[in-house]
């Protein structure tokens, strides 16, 4: 970690969370009920608490919005994890001080799969279309998990006037696949037997990075998402200027969590590779900040929700300060 200092407005900035979690059982129960309604609903019928399936051109995206506020709307995006696991179970997504929306990309529950493989830009435009048809105009603070960062960045590139800030939780960066492939070429690892959940993640990263450069590689099959094409699109995207941005990075390595002591040293090196890629995202904005969680390997929003809440609060405060000073 000593080489991962983050520059923020001329200062070296590095924060590590060691805070506990807090209870938001009532709000989570309400959100889970709304998600279930969206899952079993048909057509474009409106469900509990504003859950709606929006047709974006032959398939429907899940969009749910709730609450009112003068602040920018918080828009939670889930990457390839179903919304129920990615955000609706997280206290960080239970807000009473801001209007809040949740959405999943095509092929990720509760949204429908597209009829063919699509890239990140198509998905960003699908999101824009769904929000418009749902009557949501923004501006939005985009809060993403995992691969959702690709969609958020492309959405911001095409619809900058609708984006007030970003919080990227354990995000994907366009050079990550190549960096992981280099790591495993230097640190061979073979998955054996029944793997702990954290090591299943490692096995996926290893397999995906190996196939990424092949003619048909870089595709997230279940979601029909050409991630590699989206990576090329984000490379061409503009910087974020002075947009309020917080990148939230987990510090724990998978092998330590899985108690695989023989591979802990390699696991810590892998974590450094992943963290370094996420640090690149901080530099997209002159107001970029990186927060680190020593309680999480992957889903920081569930394993260290207070840190994600703090990241969201930081961006909202910067947005409010900017608006007040204009």
VENZI-V978141 format. One record per residue. N is the residue number from 0. SS is DSSP state (2 for helix, 1 for strand, 0 for the rest). NEAR is the number of other C-alpha atoms within 10 Angstrom. Layout:
n=[N N]
ss=[SS SS]
near=[NEAR NEAR]
This chain:
n=[0 1 2 3 4 5 6 7 8 9 10 11 12 13 14 15 16 17 18 19 20 21 22 23 24 25 26 27 28 29 30 31 32 33 34 35 36 37 38 39 40 41 42 43 44 45 46 47 48 49 50 51 52 53 54 55 56 57 58 59 60 61 62 63 64 65 66 67 68 69 70 71 72 73 74 75 76 77 78 79 80 81 82 83 84 85 86 87 88 89 90 91 92 93 94 95 96 97 98 99 100 101 102 103 104 105 106 107 108 109 110 111 112 113 114 115 116 117 118 119 120 121 122 123 124 125 126 127 128 129 130 131 132 133 134 135 136 137 138 139 140 141 142 143 144 145 146 147 148 149 150 151 152 153 154 155 156 157 158 159 160 161 162 163 164 165 166 167 168 169 170 171 172 173 174 175 176 177 178 179 180 181 182 183 184 185 186 187 188 189 190 191 192 193 194 195 196 197 198 199 200 201 202 203 204 205 206 207 208 209 210 211 212 213 214 215 216 217 218 219 220 221 222 223 224 225 226 227 228 229 230 231 232 233 234 235 236 237 238 239 240 241 242 243 244 245 246 247 248 249 250 251 252 253 254 255 256 257 258 259 260 261 262 263 264 265 266 267 268 269 270 271 272 273 274 275 276 277 278 279 280 281 282 283 284 285 286 287 288 289 290 291 292 293 294 295 296 297 298 299 300 301 302 303 304 305 306 307 308 309 310 311 312 313 314 315 316 317 318 319 320 321 322 323 324 325]
ss=[0 0 0 0 0 1 1 1 0 0 1 1 1 0 1 1 1 0 0 0 0 0 0 0 2 2 2 2 2 2 2 2 2 2 2 2 2 2 2 2 0 0 0 0 0 0 0 2 2 2 1 1 1 1 1 0 0 0 0 1 1 1 1 1 1 1 0 0 0 0 0 0 1 1 1 1 1 0 0 0 0 0 2 2 2 2 2 2 0 0 2 2 2 0 0 0 0 0 0 1 1 1 1 0 0 0 0 0 0 0 0 0 0 0 0 0 0 1 1 2 2 2 2 2 2 2 2 2 2 2 2 2 2 0 0 0 0 0 0 1 1 1 1 1 1 0 0 2 2 2 2 2 2 2 2 2 2 2 0 2 2 2 1 1 1 1 1 1 1 0 0 0 0 0 0 2 2 2 2 2 2 2 2 2 2 2 0 0 0 0 0 0 0 0 0 0 2 2 2 2 2 2 2 2 2 2 2 2 2 2 2 0 0 0 0 0 0 0 1 1 0 0 0 0 1 1 2 2 2 2 2 2 2 2 2 0 0 0 0 0 1 0 0 1 1 1 1 1 1 1 0 0 0 2 2 2 2 0 0 0 2 2 2 2 2 2 2 2 2 2 2 2 2 2 2 2 2 2 2 2 2 2 0 0 1 0 0 1 1 1 1 1 1 0 0 0 0 0 0 2 2 2 2 0 2 2 2 2 2 2 2 2 2 2 2 2 2 2 2 2 2 2 2 2 2 0]
near=[11 5 7 14 14 20 18 17 13 9 9 11 15 16 14 16 18 13 13 11 14 11 9 15 13 10 18 20 13 14 25 17 18 20 27 15 18 25 19 9 16 13 10 15 12 16 20 15 16 17 28 29 27 26 18 19 12 10 16 24 29 27 27 26 20 16 14 13 11 9 19 23 25 26 25 27 29 27 25 21 20 20 24 20 13 23 27 26 20 26 23 24 27 20 15 12 11 17 19 22 23 23 28 26 31 29 23 22 22 25 25 21 20 21 12 8 18 18 20 28 22 17 24 24 17 23 25 19 18 23 22 13 13 17 9 16 13 18 18 24 26 29 28 27 26 20 22 27 27 28 29 29 26 25 24 23 19 17 14 16 11 17 23 26 25 28 31 30 28 26 26 22 21 23 16 20 24 13 16 22 20 14 17 18 11 10 13 9 13 8 11 6 6 8 13 15 12 16 20 14 15 21 16 11 16 21 14 18 22 19 15 17 14 9 7 10 17 21 20 15 12 12 22 18 25 18 24 21 17 24 24 14 17 22 13 11 15 13 17 22 12 13 21 24 30 26 24 29 28 24 23 18 24 26 22 18 17 15 11 13 12 10 15 17 12 20 22 17 14 21 18 17 16 23 22 18 19 24 23 15 23 22 19 17 18 18 20 27 27 28 22 23 24 17 20 22 22 22 21 26 25 20 19 25 23 22 25 30 18 15 25 24 13 17 23 22 14 18 18 15 11 13 11 8 6 5]
